[in-house]
């Protein structure tokens, strides 16, 4: 059986039998879709992978202290931005 490492609501990694639905960057605390063009560009340059984390869902990413990506989640980003300014 394949095991995946996901970040939980507490911000700590844990084993999961199912893959994550969202990816994030540990240092910038940004989460987004797995097919995010911005993240894929950085991955192609070899810059992003060592700080990549995965989440089961959006609620977990938010609880762990991450914010939405403005590139692939523009609506969620606007809501987050408006709530924090």
C-alpha distances in whole Angstrom, upper triangle without the diagonal:
4,6,10,13,16,19,21,24,25,24,22,18,16,12,11,8,10,12,16,19,21,22,24,26,26,30,32,30,29,27,26,25,22,25,28,30,31,28,27,31,30,27,29,31,28,30,27,24,24,25,22,20,19,19,18,21,25,26,24,25,29,28,27,30,29,31,31,32,35,34,31,32,36,36,34,36,39,38,37,40,43,41,41,45
4,7,10,13,17,18,22,23,22,20,16,14,10,9,7,8,9,13,16,18,18,21,23,23,27,28,26,26,23,23,21,19,21,24,27,28,24,24,27,26,23,25,27,25,26,23,20,20,21,19,17,15,16,15,19,22,24,21,22,26,26,24,27,26,28,28,28,32,30,28,29,32,33,31,32,36,36,34,37,40,38,38,42
4,7,10,13,15,18,19,18,16,12,10,6,6,5,7,8,11,14,16,16,18,20,20,24,25,23,24,21,21,20,18,21,23,26,27,23,23,26,25,22,25,27,24,24,22,18,18,19,16,14,13,14,13,17,20,21,18,19,23,22,21,24,23,26,26,26,30,29,27,27,31,32,29,30,34,33,32,34,37,36,36,39
4,6,10,12,16,17,15,13,10,8,6,5,6,6,6,8,11,13,13,15,17,17,20,22,20,20,17,18,17,15,18,20,23,23,20,20,23,22,19,22,24,21,21,18,15,16,16,13,11,9,10,10,14,17,18,15,16,20,19,18,21,19,22,22,22,26,25,23,24,27,28,26,27,30,30,28,31,34,32,32,35
4,7,9,13,14,12,10,6,5,5,6,9,9,8,8,12,12,11,13,14,13,17,19,17,17,15,17,17,15,18,20,23,22,19,20,23,21,18,22,23,20,20,17,14,14,13,11,8,7,9,10,13,16,17,14,14,17,17,15,18,17,20,20,21,25,25,22,23,26,27,25,25,29,28,26,29,32,30,30,33
4,6,10,11,9,8,5,5,6,7,10,9,8,6,10,10,9,10,12,12,16,17,14,15,13,14,14,13,17,18,21,21,17,19,22,20,18,22,23,21,20,17,14,14,13,10,7,5,5,7,10,12,13,10,10,14,13,11,14,14,16,17,18,22,22,20,20,23,24,21,22,26,25,23,25,28,27,26,30
4,7,8,6,5,4,6,9,10,13,12,11,9,11,10,10,9,11,10,13,15,12,13,11,14,15,15,18,19,22,21,18,20,23,21,19,23,24,22,20,17,15,14,12,10,7,6,5,8,10,11,12,8,8,11,10,8,11,11,14,15,17,21,22,20,19,22,23,20,20,24,23,20,23,26,24,23,27
4,5,5,6,6,7,10,10,14,13,13,11,13,12,12,12,14,13,16,17,14,15,13,15,17,17,21,21,24,23,21,23,26,24,23,26,28,25,24,20,19,18,16,14,10,9,7,8,10,11,10,6,8,10,8,7,10,11,15,16,19,22,23,22,20,23,23,20,21,24,22,20,23,25,23,23,26
4,5,8,9,10,13,13,17,16,16,13,14,14,14,13,15,14,17,17,13,14,13,16,18,19,22,22,25,24,22,25,27,25,25,29,29,27,25,22,21,21,18,16,13,12,9,10,10,10,8,5,7,8,5,5,8,10,13,15,18,21,23,22,20,22,22,18,19,22,20,18,21,23,20,20,24
4,6,9,10,14,15,19,18,18,16,17,16,16,15,16,13,16,17,13,16,15,18,20,21,25,24,27,26,23,26,29,26,26,29,30,28,26,22,22,20,17,17,13,13,12,13,14,14,12,9,10,10,7,5,9,11,15,17,20,23,25,24,22,25,25,21,21,24,22,20,22,24,22,21,25
4,7,9,13,14,18,18,17,14,16,14,13,12,12,10,12,13,10,13,13,16,18,19,22,21,24,23,20,23,25,23,22,26,26,24,22,18,18,17,14,13,10,11,10,12,13,13,12,9,8,10,8,5,7,9,13,15,18,21,23,22,21,23,24,20,20,23,22,19,21,24,21,20,24
4,7,10,13,16,17,16,14,17,15,14,13,14,11,14,16,13,15,15,18,20,20,23,23,26,24,21,24,26,24,22,26,27,24,22,19,18,16,14,13,10,11,11,13,15,15,15,11,11,13,11,8,11,13,16,19,20,24,25,24,23,26,27,23,23,27,25,22,25,27,25,24,28
4,7,10,13,14,13,12,15,14,13,13,13,11,15,17,14,16,15,17,19,18,22,22,25,24,20,22,25,22,21,24,25,22,21,18,16,14,13,12,9,9,9,11,14,16,16,12,12,15,13,11,14,14,18,19,21,24,25,24,23,26,27,24,24,28,27,24,27,29,27,26,30
4,7,10,11,12,11,15,15,15,15,16,15,18,20,18,19,17,19,20,19,23,23,27,26,22,24,27,25,23,26,27,25,24,20,18,17,16,14,11,10,10,11,14,16,16,12,14,17,15,13,16,17,20,21,23,27,27,25,25,28,29,26,26,30,29,26,29,32,29,29,32
4,7,9,10,11,14,15,15,17,18,17,21,23,20,21,19,20,20,19,22,24,27,27,23,24,27,26,23,26,28,25,25,21,19,18,17,15,12,11,11,11,15,18,18,14,16,19,18,16,19,19,23,23,25,28,28,26,26,30,30,27,28,32,31,28,31,34,32,32,35
4,5,7,9,12,14,15,17,19,18,22,24,21,21,18,19,19,17,21,23,26,26,23,24,27,26,23,26,28,26,25,22,19,19,19,16,13,11,10,9,13,16,16,14,15,19,18,16,20,20,22,22,24,27,27,25,24,28,28,26,27,31,29,28,31,33,31,32,35
4,7,10,13,15,16,19,21,21,25,26,24,24,21,21,20,18,21,23,27,27,24,24,28,27,24,27,29,27,27,24,21,22,21,18,16,13,13,11,14,18,19,16,18,21,21,20,23,23,25,25,26,29,29,26,26,30,30,27,29,32,31,30,33,36,34,34,38
4,7,9,12,14,17,20,20,24,25,22,21,18,18,16,15,18,20,23,24,21,22,25,25,22,25,27,25,26,22,20,21,20,17,14,11,10,8,11,15,16,14,16,19,19,19,22,21,23,22,23,26,26,22,22,26,27,24,26,29,29,27,31,33,32,32,36
4,7,9,10,13,16,17,21,22,19,18,15,15,13,11,14,17,20,21,18,18,22,21,18,21,24,22,22,19,16,18,17,14,11,8,8,7,10,14,16,14,14,18,18,17,20,18,20,19,20,23,22,19,20,24,24,22,24,27,27,25,28,31,30,30,33
4,6,7,10,14,15,18,19,16,15,12,11,10,9,12,14,18,18,15,16,20,19,17,20,22,21,21,17,15,17,15,12,9,5,5,4,7,10,12,11,11,14,15,14,17,15,16,15,16,20,19,16,16,20,21,18,20,23,23,22,24,27,26,26,30
4,7,10,14,16,19,19,16,14,10,9,7,7,10,12,16,17,14,15,19,19,17,20,23,21,21,17,16,18,17,13,11,7,6,5,6,8,11,11,10,14,15,15,17,15,15,14,14,17,17,13,13,17,18,16,17,21,20,20,22,25,24,25,28
4,7,11,13,16,15,13,10,7,6,5,6,9,10,13,14,11,13,16,16,15,18,20,19,18,15,14,16,14,10,9,6,5,7,6,7,11,10,8,11,14,13,14,11,12,10,11,14,14,11,11,15,16,13,14,18,18,17,19,22,22,22,25
4,7,10,13,12,10,9,6,6,6,5,9,9,12,12,9,11,14,13,12,15,17,16,15,11,11,12,10,7,6,4,6,9,9,10,13,11,9,12,14,13,13,10,11,10,10,14,13,11,12,15,17,15,15,19,19,17,19,23,22,22,25
4,6,9,8,7,5,4,6,8,9,11,10,13,11,9,12,14,12,12,16,16,15,13,10,10,11,8,6,5,6,8,11,11,11,13,11,8,11,13,11,11,8,9,9,9,13,13,12,12,15,17,15,14,18,18,16,18,21,20,20,22
4,6,6,6,6,7,9,12,11,14,12,14,12,9,12,13,11,11,15,15,13,11,7,9,9,5,5,6,9,11,15,15,14,16,14,11,13,15,12,11,9,10,11,10,13,14,14,15,17,19,17,15,19,20,17,18,22,21,20,22
4,6,5,8,9,12,15,15,17,16,18,15,13,16,17,14,14,18,17,15,13,10,10,9,5,6,6,10,11,15,16,15,16,14,11,13,14,10,10,9,11,13,13,16,17,17,18,20,22,19,17,21,21,18,19,23,22,20,23
4,6,8,11,14,17,17,19,17,18,15,13,17,17,14,15,18,17,15,12,10,12,10,7,9,10,13,15,19,19,18,19,17,14,15,16,13,11,10,12,14,13,16,17,18,19,20,22,20,18,21,22,18,19,22,22,19,21
4,6,9,12,15,16,18,15,16,13,12,16,16,13,15,18,17,16,13,11,13,13,9,10,11,14,15,19,18,16,18,16,13,13,15,13,10,8,9,11,10,13,14,15,16,17,19,17,14,17,18,15,15,19,19,16,18
4,7,10,14,15,17,15,17,14,13,16,18,15,16,20,19,18,15,12,14,14,10,10,10,12,12,16,15,13,14,13,9,10,11,9,7,4,6,9,9,12,14,15,14,16,18,15,13,16,16,13,14,18,17,15,17
4,7,11,12,14,12,14,11,10,14,15,13,15,18,18,18,15,12,14,14,11,10,10,11,11,15,13,11,13,13,9,9,12,11,9,5,5,6,6,9,11,11,11,12,14,12,10,14,14,12,13,16,16,15,17
4,7,9,11,10,13,11,10,13,15,14,14,18,19,18,16,12,14,15,12,10,9,8,8,11,10,8,11,10,7,9,12,10,10,6,6,5,6,9,10,9,9,12,13,11,10,14,14,12,14,17,17,16,19
4,6,8,6,10,10,8,11,13,13,14,17,18,18,17,13,14,16,14,11,11,9,10,12,10,9,12,12,9,11,14,14,13,10,9,6,5,9,8,6,6,10,12,10,10,14,14,13,15,18,18,18,21
4,5,5,9,10,9,10,13,14,14,16,18,18,18,14,15,17,16,12,12,10,10,11,10,10,14,14,12,14,17,16,17,13,12,9,8,11,10,6,8,11,13,12,12,16,17,16,18,21,21,22,24
4,6,9,10,8,8,12,13,11,14,16,16,16,13,12,15,14,11,11,9,10,12,12,12,16,15,13,16,19,18,18,15,15,12,11,14,12,9,11,15,17,15,16,19,20,20,21,24,25,25,27
4,6,9,8,7,10,12,11,12,15,16,16,14,14,17,16,13,14,13,14,15,15,15,19,19,16,19,22,21,21,18,17,14,12,13,11,8,11,14,16,16,16,20,21,21,22,25,26,26,28
4,5,5,6,9,10,10,12,14,15,15,12,14,17,15,13,14,13,14,16,15,15,18,18,16,17,21,20,19,16,14,11,9,10,7,5,9,11,14,14,14,17,19,18,19,22,23,23,25
4,6,5,6,9,10,10,13,14,14,13,14,18,17,15,16,16,18,20,19,18,22,22,19,21,24,23,22,18,17,14,11,11,8,7,11,13,16,16,16,18,21,20,21,24,25,25,26
4,5,5,7,9,10,11,13,12,10,13,16,14,13,15,16,18,20,19,18,22,21,18,19,23,21,20,16,15,13,9,9,7,8,11,13,16,16,14,17,20,19,19,22,23,23,24
4,5,5,6,9,10,11,10,7,9,12,11,9,12,13,15,18,17,17,20,19,16,18,21,19,19,15,14,12,9,11,9,9,12,14,18,17,15,19,21,19,20,23,24,23,25
4,5,5,6,9,10,10,9,10,13,13,11,14,14,17,19,19,19,23,22,19,21,24,22,22,18,18,16,13,14,11,11,14,17,20,20,19,22,24,23,23,27,28,27,29
4,5,5,6,9,9,9,11,14,14,13,16,17,20,23,23,22,25,25,21,23,26,24,24,20,19,17,14,15,12,13,16,18,21,21,20,22,25,24,24,27,29,28,29
4,5,5,6,5,5,8,11,11,11,14,16,19,22,22,22,25,23,20,22,25,22,22,18,18,17,14,15,13,14,17,19,22,21,20,23,25,23,23,27,28,26,28
4,5,5,6,5,6,9,10,9,13,14,18,20,21,21,24,23,20,23,25,22,22,19,19,18,15,17,15,15,18,20,24,23,21,25,27,25,25,29,30,29,30
4,5,8,8,9,13,14,13,16,18,21,24,24,24,28,26,23,26,29,26,26,23,23,21,18,19,17,17,20,22,26,25,24,27,29,28,28,32,33,31,33
4,5,8,9,12,13,14,17,19,23,26,26,26,29,28,25,27,29,27,26,23,23,22,19,20,18,19,22,24,27,27,25,28,30,28,28,32,33,31,32
4,6,7,9,11,11,15,17,21,24,25,25,28,26,23,26,28,25,25,22,23,22,19,21,19,20,23,25,28,27,25,29,31,29,29,32,33,31,33
4,6,7,9,10,14,16,20,23,24,24,26,25,21,24,26,22,22,19,20,20,17,19,18,19,21,23,26,25,23,26,28,26,26,30,30,28,30
4,6,6,6,10,13,16,19,20,20,23,21,18,20,22,19,19,16,17,17,14,17,16,16,18,21,24,22,20,24,25,23,24,27,28,26,28
4,5,5,9,11,15,18,20,20,23,20,18,21,22,19,20,17,18,18,16,19,18,18,20,23,25,24,23,26,27,25,26,30,30,28,30
4,6,9,12,16,19,21,21,23,21,18,21,22,18,19,17,19,20,18,21,21,21,22,25,28,25,24,28,29,26,27,31,30,28,31
4,7,10,13,17,18,18,20,18,15,17,18,15,15,13,15,16,15,18,18,18,20,22,25,22,21,24,25,22,23,27,26,25,27
4,7,10,14,15,16,18,15,13,16,17,14,15,12,14,15,14,17,17,16,17,20,22,20,19,23,24,21,23,26,26,24,27
4,7,11,12,13,15,12,10,13,14,11,13,11,13,14,14,18,18,16,17,20,22,19,19,23,23,20,22,25,24,23,26
4,7,9,10,12,10,8,12,13,11,13,11,13,13,14,18,17,15,16,19,20,18,18,22,22,20,22,25,24,24,27
4,5,7,9,6,6,10,11,9,12,10,12,12,14,17,18,16,15,18,19,16,17,21,20,18,21,23,22,22,26
4,7,9,7,8,11,12,11,14,13,15,14,16,20,20,17,16,20,20,17,19,22,21,19,23,25,23,24,27
4,6,6,7,9,10,11,13,12,13,12,14,17,18,15,13,17,16,13,16,19,17,16,20,22,20,21,25
4,5,5,6,9,10,11,9,10,9,11,14,16,13,11,14,13,10,12,15,14,12,16,18,17,18,21
4,6,5,6,9,10,10,11,11,14,17,19,17,14,16,15,12,14,16,14,13,17,18,16,17,21
4,5,5,6,9,9,11,12,15,18,20,18,16,18,18,14,16,19,17,15,18,20,18,19,22
4,6,5,7,6,8,9,11,15,16,15,13,16,16,12,13,16,15,13,16,18,17,16,20
4,5,5,5,6,8,12,14,17,16,13,15,15,11,12,14,12,10,13,15,13,13,17
4,5,7,10,12,15,18,21,19,17,19,18,14,15,18,16,13,16,18,15,15,19
4,6,9,12,15,18,20,19,17,20,20,16,16,19,17,14,17,19,17,16,20
4,7,10,13,16,18,18,16,18,18,14,14,17,15,12,14,16,14,13,16
4,7,9,12,15,14,13,15,15,12,11,14,14,10,12,15,14,13,16
4,7,9,12,12,10,11,12,9,7,11,10,7,9,12,11,11,13
4,6,9,8,6,8,9,6,5,9,9,7,9,12,12,12,15
4,5,6,5,7,10,8,6,10,11,10,11,14,15,15,16
4,6,6,5,8,8,5,8,11,10,10,13,14,14,15
4,6,6,10,10,9,11,14,13,13,16,18,18,19
4,6,9,9,9,12,14,14,15,17,19,19,21
4,6,5,6,9,10,11,12,14,15,16,18
4,6,5,6,9,10,10,12,14,15,16
4,5,5,6,9,10,11,13,14,16
4,5,5,6,9,10,11,12,14
4,5,5,6,8,10,11,12
4,5,5,6,8,10,11
4,6,5,6,9,10
4,6,5,6,9
4,5,5,6
4,6,6
4,6
4
